Structure formats: structure tokens, C-alpha cells
Amino acid sequence: MTRFAKHKKPKKKSIGEDATPWEKLKEPLTEEDKRKQEKRLEKKRKRELKKKGEIKTGICYKCGSTEHRLKQCTIKGDSFAYATCFICGKQGHWSRLCPDNPNGLYPNGGCCNECGSIQHFKRDCPTLLKKQGIDDQQLPCLTSTTNNIDDNVESIIEKPNKTKKSLKRLKLIIIKMKIAIEGCCHGELDRIYETINQIEIEQKIKIDLLLICGDFQAVRNEHDLQSMAVPPKYRSMQDFWRYYSREKLAPLLTIFIGGNHESSDFLIELPYGGWVAPNIYYMGYANVVNFNGLRIAGLSGIYKSQDYNSGHYELPPFDEKTIRSIYHIRSLDVFRIKQLQQGKIDIMISHDWPRGIVWYGDTQRLLQRKQYFHDDIYTNKLGSEPLEEVLLRIQPKYWFSAHLHVKFSALVEHTNGQLTRFLALDKCLPGRDFLQVLDIEPMNPSPSSMNRLLLDPEWLCILTKTDHLLHVQRTNTFLPSISQTSFTPNDDDYRKVKDDFSNTFEIPEMFEPTGPIHVPGSGNIPIDIEQLRKNNSQTELLCLMLGIRNPIDVILNRKLQPIQFDQTSSTDQTN
């Protein structure tokens, strides 16, 4: 067809061309034709009624009639049809519209329809009750000196005891805590604390605790920079050394785990956790602590399959291999975490994401922000396989992570109905989602441990029962199956730990500097190898009380048996 061709006009139909043939009209109607005819008649009848204004299809929510709609209702009544009157006890009106109280609740109280008195209602009328044979002295009535029912109510209700009120306030503080969650820190402590302070001022709240999900960078001096696995051009002292030297004090309790950019020269001193500065606590390789009844578990490092089954064999000074392998999580730490009772952990902190967590959140939105995650997601390689096992086994209430520098949330529903709320946050940079404040309620509030950090009895029992599994060789070792051998503590284990600690699990604030403090402009100060391998007094004390071995001592062959020595001579024997 050319562009000059004209469209052919449709042929006009002749009259009666589409009409039903006469022969077919004579035939009896089928069931389907009858139904169609009835529907047509019904529609026609409704159209005629609508024209006349006789249709009755409205629904009035005030009086319940179907004859009109709510706007057309002429009944004047209370809009709260399901309210209950406290005067007569009937439903359908307020007390101010009650027939027994025609003058209203304010200002002159009630009105008796029997005798006209405003001192009582009809149900309490002495005249009416005498007729019924009831003694009126046992009946309550309004005093003659009172003109308002509220005054009588206030005089009857006892004022709450001050001690009870204070206990109620204390309970509210303990039950709900405001927890600040930080993604990757990268040494930006000043900026993080300033952000928290700004949030507290703007929202008029008080944040109780700060959790940092790795890459803390606890750098004490320029020598510590050499033990951090980052390119030399990115190595910077940042802010931590000022808190380490007590020049500054952390404004709130800060708990952190290790990531893949850490000062390993310092953190290796605390394999079981400890204070790195006043009010700043490191969780160690793996740990569980309590704060105001909140049970917080943590696993430091990231997953690499080649180092997963080996022991913690690294010692300072580190070479190009050990400076990276030291922050790889090990099977023993995961094995210990998996011994925890299911559903009893409030918060789990890790640097890595659990594998498969992306399928419980908005995966497409994540791919819009991080397109290069595509292959890892669809090959099930994004995240840590051991952390996936931990997630499915202990089923914590909350799980916080970092590492991938993007905000992502997910909700995991386990087979038993337990829920885990997952949140990953970005690194501390302007315009990034690096901090979030949450209201978290502990499973078991503990008023006796107000604002104090405690060791966890269950975790202490696990450390004691698994100490014989400690492995410090580079070769692979394989742990027993959890299904065959369980190291979950029993009542005897709890009783022994409570006796050893005198039922007092508060972590003592015994921070002491263990390395040189940075002096601006002084340059790199050489440090002796023996000083790098010196034991930390916090680790020594915990190992002494639990009767377990210090991994550094085992590596150096200093002590192969559980520690048993006096506190007075501990320093001389371990140096």
C-alpha cells in the first residue's frame, strides 16, 4: 500500500442484519439465556428506581439503617456508638449524655430522676432504695460540700507510694535502652561521638550504649600502624590514641569487635576481650557480655576458607601473610559461639554478613546501590558461611554487621517462629548511613547490674569446657561434631563458675597502657619484640580465674598447662 492510498470505508450494515432470526425467537430459552434476561431486568429496575429516588442501598454507621447514608441521617446522637457510660454501665452513649445525668458531668455532678437531688443518681437514690428495702447508709453518695465529681474521685483514690513510683521509673529505664549502632569506624571516634551528641540534643534523648561493628583501628602509636593491613598511603593515627592516653574520655560505654583493618599489635594482647581505653571495651576473638540484662555476643574478623580450620598461630612482628591471616575467623571461635543456647542472645555483632542474608531483605535495592554484588549474590558467595550457621543455630534477636559499606536491613523468620532483625551499616563518612539508634528491650532485664558491663556466666563455662581444644598451629584441625559432643554448660558448670567468681561477674575497669603513647612529631619509635609479646594483665587475670591457657603463652611455649600461679608473682613469671 502506498502512502497515497485511501482506507476502505466499512460497508454499512442493512437494517435487521444483526437481528435475531424469527425462527430462533420461537425456540424455548435455555438456562443461560434466562439468567442473562433476569440480570438485564434487574439492572433496568434499579435504573428506574434510581431516577425516582426510591433506591434503598445506603448504610448509615450512626443508626445502622440501610435506608440512607451517614450524611443524610437526621438522628442526633453520640458519634461514639460503642462507648460505655460509667454512670449507668450501658453501651451507646457517654456519661455526659446519660439519662441519669441530664445536667452533664460538669459542673454540678449528677441528678436523680426520682427525687431531683444533685447529690446522687437514681440508682443510689435513698427514696427509691427504701421502697426496695435497702439500707441507704451503706450506699455511696456525693458530699454536700462538693460541686464536682472529679473532686470526689480525687479524694477517694489513694495517692501512689513514692517508693513504688521510683521503682516503676527504674523499671522503665531498664526495660528499654537506646543503643547506637556504628558500621565501620576507621578510627573516626571524634566524629562518631559528635554525631551521637548532636542526636541527643536534637531528639532530647540519652543514648546508653555504642556498638561498633569492626575496623575500629585502635592505634596507640606509629609502630601500631605497621601492624594494620591497609596500604601505606591510608595509614593515619586518627583519634584513638587520645582516648588511650586519657587525653579524652569516651562519653558513653563503647563496645567493639575486630574487622579486617585493625591494629593487631595491640588487640592480640586481648584474645578473650578487655579494656583498650577507659570506657572502651574490645570483645576479643569471640565473646559474650551483659549490659543491663542485654546479652551481647560478638565475633571478630572476616571469613577466609584457607585459614578457617587453623589455629591462632600469629605473633608480632607480622609478615605480609600473618598481617592478614590474623583477622581471619577460626573454627574454634565459631564452635564456641554455637554452644550458646538457642534464642537467648539479644544482640549479635559481626564484621562479615551471614551468607544468604540478602534474600531476607530488599535484594534489588541492594543491587541498585552495589551493582558488583550481582555475581556473588547469585552464586551464594556474598557473606560468611560460618556466620550463616551461627545465625540459624543461636537465632539472636538482633544482628548487626558492617564490612560491605552499605546500609541493608533484613528480617529472618526461623522455622520455630523466632525472628532475627538484621542491620548492616556504612562506614563513617559524610552523607553515609553509618549510625543508627534503636530502642532495644532485653529479654531478661537486670536491675541489679545498672549501667555495668558484666561477664556472661554461660560464656565463661564454654571457655572452660573447650580450653582443651585450643590449637595454635598453622596446620588444620577439625573439631568434634556438635551433634555428637555438646559443650553446652549444665547446672554443675554454672555452680562452679559462680563459686569461682563469688557470683560477681562485673568486669573490673583495670585498663593500663601496655605500649608507648603517640607523641605528635616524634616519628616511629622502635619497640622491642619482647615488649610486643608481653602479656596483658586483663588476660592473665581471666585465665587465672578460669584455669584456662593464654594463647600467646601456648604459642611461645611459656606455659602448656592451665595457668596456676599466685597473683603476686604472675608478672614475674609471664614477662
Secondary structure, 3 states (H helix, E strand, C coil): CCCCCCCCCCCCCCCCCCCCCHHHHHCCCCHHHHHHHHHHHHHHHHHHHHHHCCCCCCCCCCCCCCCCCHHHCCCCCCCCCCCECCCCCCECCCHHHCCCCCCCCCCCCCCCCCCCCCCCCHHHCHHHHHHCCCCHHHCCCCCCCCCCHHHHHHHHCCCCCHHHHHHHHHHHHHHCEEEEEECECCCCHHHHHHHHHHHHHHHCCCCCEEEECCCCCCCCCHHHHCCCCCCHHHCCCCCHHHHHCCCCCCCCEEEECCCCCCCHHHHCCCCCCEEEECCEEECCCEEEEEECCEEEEEECCECCHHHHCCCCCCCCCCCCCHHHHCCECCHHHHHHHCCCCCCCCCEEEECCCECCHHHHECHHHHHHHCHHHHHHHHCCCCCEHHHHHHHHHHCCCEEEECCCCCCEEEEEECCCCCEEEEEECCECCCCCCCEEEEEECCCCCCHHHCCCEEECHHHHHHHHHCHHHCCCCCCCCCCCCCCCCCCCCCHHHHHHHHHHCCCCCECCCCCCCCCCCCCCCCCCCCCCHHHHCCCCHHHHHHHHHHCCCCHHHHHCCCCCCCCCCCCCCHHHHHC
